[in-house]
């Protein structure tokens, strides 16, 4: 790599990564792009995403021009006046991590950042934007979902018990009717048939209520065409059998491609539909939803 004479550069490095949970080696690719084009002593410096690939063993090493060089002009040749703490341009770096088979593990972004003439000759990009030491702390996350699910299970079991009791009562009523119907006039037998039809109708209502409590589930394919970190994966899912918005939606990943799904966000709930999206960098995600 050769820059025009007089351009001051600094060496940047990215360490060899390992997978946190397993210690397995990971490959990192660094993509760097400046926010503007420049001119140096009549030589144009155009912007282009620069990709630095690893060899899988050693750290990634590359050079970048400093951002506070006096005499630099913009891409039209206009002088750039630098006051204190001002720079001619900034950089943004995207680090992409993959496993030994090439599957995407994670993507991280560094920047925008600037490199100064006063910076050390070798700069570690991993710690370039560190904010300082962070205190350790124990994290306790309330288990909200377990309580919600346990409550639903308890109410479902109670409804099943009530239905079993109703079925047992219906069986008893059937046996009594069968024993008595031969001894009653025809009109009384017809009255028993009408009461039995009413009981069967009530049992069907119990079955419908249990069906709603057990939940509705389905699959939805979400697609993201925006560049990371932006995301436009939101989609509206139609549902039926509800008359209100008093329900919750559980979403889980079935498959993902082009990145990770991240978290799911459910919004705009109505009695007939809801909207779901994911927050990760994946290009496409197939998700399974359950309505409770």
Wavefront OBJ file of the C-alpha trace (Angstrom):
o trace
v 0.000 0.000 0.000
v 1.451 3.396 -1.081
v 0.082 6.801 -0.062
v 1.213 10.110 -1.623
v 4.356 11.611 -0.120
v 3.749 13.605 3.037
v 0.713 11.578 4.220
v 1.179 10.463 7.832
v -0.235 7.021 8.645
v -0.739 4.913 11.759
v -0.795 1.127 12.060
v -4.040 -0.444 13.317
v -4.416 -3.988 14.632
v -7.271 -6.352 15.487
v -6.487 -9.298 17.761
v -7.091 -12.983 17.008
v -10.655 -13.717 18.252
v -11.955 -16.777 20.091
v -15.520 -17.898 20.713
v -16.406 -16.902 24.294
v -18.475 -19.981 25.143
v -16.153 -22.632 23.658
v -12.686 -21.191 23.064
v -12.860 -22.263 19.409
v -10.948 -20.048 16.949
v -12.876 -17.437 14.981
v -11.965 -15.509 11.819
v -12.395 -11.731 11.705
v -12.805 -9.540 8.615
v -12.396 -5.765 9.010
v -14.207 -3.362 6.650
v -13.154 0.308 6.942
v -14.615 3.367 5.163
v -13.928 7.103 5.484
v -16.854 9.518 5.684
v -15.612 11.785 2.857
v -13.215 12.059 -0.059
v -10.126 14.319 0.211
v -7.334 15.873 -1.860
v -3.671 15.944 -0.849
v -1.262 18.149 -2.845
v -3.357 17.717 -5.980
v -3.772 13.964 -5.522
v -7.403 12.859 -5.037
v -8.086 10.462 -2.167
v -11.424 8.775 -2.935
v -13.429 6.703 -0.443
v -13.975 2.992 -0.880
v -14.783 0.287 1.643
v -11.487 -1.421 2.421
v -11.746 -5.078 3.485
v -8.897 -6.632 5.471
v -9.140 -10.426 5.690
v -7.247 -12.612 8.185
v -5.001 -15.611 7.669
v -6.712 -17.377 10.578
v -3.599 -17.379 12.784
v -2.143 -13.902 13.306
v -3.794 -10.571 14.134
v -5.109 -8.278 11.390
v -2.701 -5.396 10.645
v -3.293 -2.423 8.315
v -2.487 1.304 7.956
v -4.716 4.389 7.768
v -3.895 8.091 7.216
v -4.269 10.388 10.237
v -7.284 12.700 10.425
v -5.626 15.977 11.519
v -3.065 16.540 8.761
v -2.700 20.256 7.959
v -2.865 21.006 4.229
v -5.543 18.451 3.421
v -8.321 19.667 1.097
v -11.838 18.396 0.468
v -12.727 16.376 -2.650
v -13.357 19.628 -4.585
v -9.952 21.020 -3.717
v -11.175 23.537 -1.129
v -8.827 24.111 1.859
v -9.890 22.619 5.197
v -9.195 24.890 8.174
v -8.498 22.879 11.309
v -9.130 24.425 14.709
v -8.408 22.681 17.991
v -9.773 19.104 18.156
v -11.101 19.291 14.599
v -10.397 16.625 11.962
v -10.520 16.415 8.199
v -12.442 13.118 8.179
v -13.461 10.124 10.307
v -13.509 6.351 9.833
v -16.077 3.642 10.566
v -14.953 0.028 10.930
v -17.171 -3.081 10.841
v -15.783 -6.300 12.343
v -17.370 -9.531 11.057
v -16.673 -12.760 12.966
v -17.103 -16.216 11.405
v -16.356 -19.763 12.538
v -13.897 -22.103 10.838
v -16.629 -23.202 8.404
v -17.466 -19.636 7.351
v -20.756 -19.369 9.259
v -21.518 -15.893 10.678
v -21.044 -15.576 14.463
v -21.344 -11.843 15.149
v -20.935 -8.350 13.675
v -19.629 -5.322 15.593
v -19.155 -1.693 14.543
v -16.442 0.707 15.689
v -16.798 4.419 15.054
v -17.059 6.932 13.751
v -13.499 7.477 15.077
v -10.464 9.648 14.237
v -6.722 8.947 14.259
v -4.364 11.765 15.296
v -0.701 12.481 14.634
v -0.220 12.361 18.407
v -1.693 8.828 18.570
v 0.685 5.913 19.245
v 2.319 4.421 16.134
v 0.389 1.170 16.656
v -3.288 1.386 17.640
v -5.366 -1.580 18.835
v -8.803 -1.191 17.201
v -10.298 -3.540 19.838
v -9.742 -0.904 22.576
v -9.687 2.277 20.483
v -13.153 3.373 21.632
v -13.152 1.891 25.143
v -14.945 4.055 27.724
v -12.808 2.964 30.694
v -13.196 0.327 33.387
v -16.686 -0.961 34.092
v -17.533 -2.241 37.588
v -18.613 -5.855 37.876
v -22.098 -6.513 39.212
v -24.390 -9.439 39.794
v -27.448 -9.306 37.557
v -30.770 -10.682 38.713
v -33.470 -10.854 36.040
v -37.031 -11.510 37.299
v -38.504 -14.638 35.731
v -41.670 -13.001 34.427
v -42.417 -15.566 31.735
v -42.403 -18.542 34.130
v -45.080 -16.924 36.305
v -47.177 -16.074 33.239
v -46.897 -19.570 31.763
v -47.541 -21.258 35.148
v -50.683 -19.153 35.576
v -51.928 -20.117 32.121
v -51.240 -23.797 32.786
v -53.101 -23.633 36.115
v -56.127 -21.966 34.513
v -56.075 -24.491 31.661
v -56.012 -27.430 34.085
v -58.888 -25.898 36.076
v -60.940 -25.525 32.883
v -60.178 -29.140 31.946
v -61.340 -30.289 35.396
v -64.567 -28.330 35.011
v -65.122 -29.881 31.599
v -64.466 -33.380 32.981
v -67.043 -32.732 35.705
v -69.524 -31.548 33.078
v -68.918 -34.653 30.965
v -69.419 -36.875 34.018
v -72.681 -35.070 34.802
v -73.772 -35.481 31.185
v -73.071 -39.219 31.317
v -75.151 -39.483 34.500
v -77.987 -37.504 32.908
v -77.867 -39.760 29.845
v -78.171 -42.917 31.940
v -81.088 -41.450 33.918
v -82.835 -40.350 30.739
v -82.364 -43.765 29.124
v -83.791 -45.458 32.253
v -86.816 -43.156 32.513
v -87.667 -42.366 28.921
v -89.459 -45.672 28.409
v -91.778 -44.939 31.332
v -92.678 -41.357 30.314
v -95.081 -40.108 27.745
v -93.601 -39.114 24.389
v -93.792 -35.379 25.165
v -91.739 -35.828 28.356
v -89.110 -37.774 26.414
v -88.896 -34.921 23.910
v -88.380 -32.480 26.819
v -85.433 -34.577 28.059
v -83.970 -34.591 24.559
v -84.156 -30.780 24.486
v -82.385 -30.470 27.840
v -79.708 -32.905 26.671
v -79.166 -30.820 23.496
v -78.698 -27.759 25.710
v -76.076 -29.585 27.811
v -74.209 -30.708 24.698
v -74.217 -27.106 23.448
v -72.665 -25.975 26.771
v -69.961 -28.626 26.435
v -69.115 -27.368 22.949
v -68.667 -23.878 24.405
v -66.218 -25.339 26.949
v -64.285 -26.961 24.095
v -64.076 -23.628 22.261
v -62.895 -21.844 25.414
v -60.200 -24.462 25.962
v -59.103 -24.073 22.350
v -58.612 -20.338 22.850
v -56.749 -20.900 26.126
v -54.478 -23.529 24.565
v -53.463 -20.894 22.040
v -53.015 -20.321 18.315
v -49.666 -20.871 16.672
v -48.113 -20.489 13.243
v -45.016 -19.637 11.187
v -44.045 -16.263 9.717
v -41.132 -15.355 7.447
v -39.490 -11.991 8.213
v -37.129 -10.288 5.742
v -34.646 -7.471 6.395
v -33.322 -5.498 3.379
v -31.703 -2.673 5.368
v -27.965 -2.480 6.040
v -26.846 -3.190 9.626
v -27.462 -1.662 12.155
v -30.768 -0.631 10.538
v -33.646 -3.122 10.309
v -36.952 -3.171 8.394
v -38.061 -6.732 9.126
v -41.476 -5.826 10.594
v -44.455 -7.824 9.294
v -48.154 -7.972 10.200
v -49.566 -11.374 11.207
v -53.319 -11.975 10.882
v -55.120 -13.944 13.622
v -58.704 -15.073 14.192
v -60.947 -16.191 17.006
v -60.299 -13.231 19.313
v -62.478 -10.287 20.321
v -59.904 -8.275 22.308
v -56.166 -7.536 22.677
v -55.777 -9.243 26.052
v -53.225 -11.821 24.868
v -49.467 -12.293 24.706
v -47.335 -13.522 21.791
v -44.367 -15.871 22.254
v -41.907 -15.926 19.320
v -38.954 -18.258 18.710
v -36.477 -18.789 15.856
v -37.031 -21.704 13.479
v -34.256 -20.733 11.046
v -32.132 -17.680 10.215
v -29.888 -16.732 7.283
v -27.430 -13.942 6.580
v -26.842 -13.188 10.271
v -28.514 -13.567 13.645
v -32.145 -12.837 14.499
v -31.434 -11.150 17.844
v -34.553 -10.311 19.868
v -38.191 -10.271 18.694
v -40.431 -7.240 19.214
v -44.250 -7.503 19.083
v -46.277 -4.290 18.604
v -49.628 -2.978 17.312
v -51.759 -5.773 18.790
v -55.413 -5.792 17.708
v -58.131 -8.429 17.846
v -57.348 -9.453 14.254
v -53.572 -9.021 13.861
v -50.272 -7.990 15.408
v -46.876 -6.805 14.126
v -43.613 -8.656 14.791
v -39.983 -7.806 13.924
v -36.487 -8.917 14.905
v -33.566 -6.687 15.938
v -30.553 -8.632 14.650
v -28.499 -8.497 11.447
v -30.076 -11.509 9.674
v -31.368 -11.078 6.131
v -34.216 -13.560 6.634
v -35.759 -15.310 9.654
v -38.464 -17.946 9.870
v -40.162 -17.576 13.268
v -42.767 -19.607 15.132
v -45.325 -17.667 17.143
v -47.712 -18.823 19.844
v -50.623 -16.732 21.112
v -51.616 -17.125 24.766
l 1 2 3 4 5 6 7 8 9 10 11 12 13 14 15 16 17 18 19 20 21 22 23 24 25 26 27 28 29 30 31 32 33 34 35 36 37 38 39 40 41 42 43 44 45 46 47 48 49 50 51 52 53 54 55 56 57 58 59 60 61 62 63 64 65 66 67 68 69 70 71 72 73 74 75 76 77 78 79 80 81 82 83 84 85 86 87 88 89 90 91 92 93 94 95 96 97 98 99 100 101 102 103 104 105 106 107 108 109 110 111 112 113 114 115 116 117 118 119 120 121 122 123 124 125 126 127 128 129 130 131 132 133 134 135 136 137 138 139 140 141 142 143 144 145 146 147 148 149 150 151 152 153 154 155 156 157 158 159 160 161 162 163 164 165 166 167 168 169 170 171 172 173 174 175 176 177 178 179 180 181 182 183 184 185 186 187 188 189 190 191 192 193 194 195 196 197 198 199 200 201 202 203 204 205 206 207 208 209 210 211 212 213 214 215 216 217 218 219 220 221 222 223 224 225 226 227 228 229 230 231 232 233 234 235 236 237 238 239 240 241 242 243 244 245 246 247 248 249 250 251 252 253 254 255 256 257 258 259 260 261 262 263 264 265 266 267 268 269 270 271 272 273 274 275 276 277 278 279 280 281 282 283 284 285 286 287 288 289 290 291 292
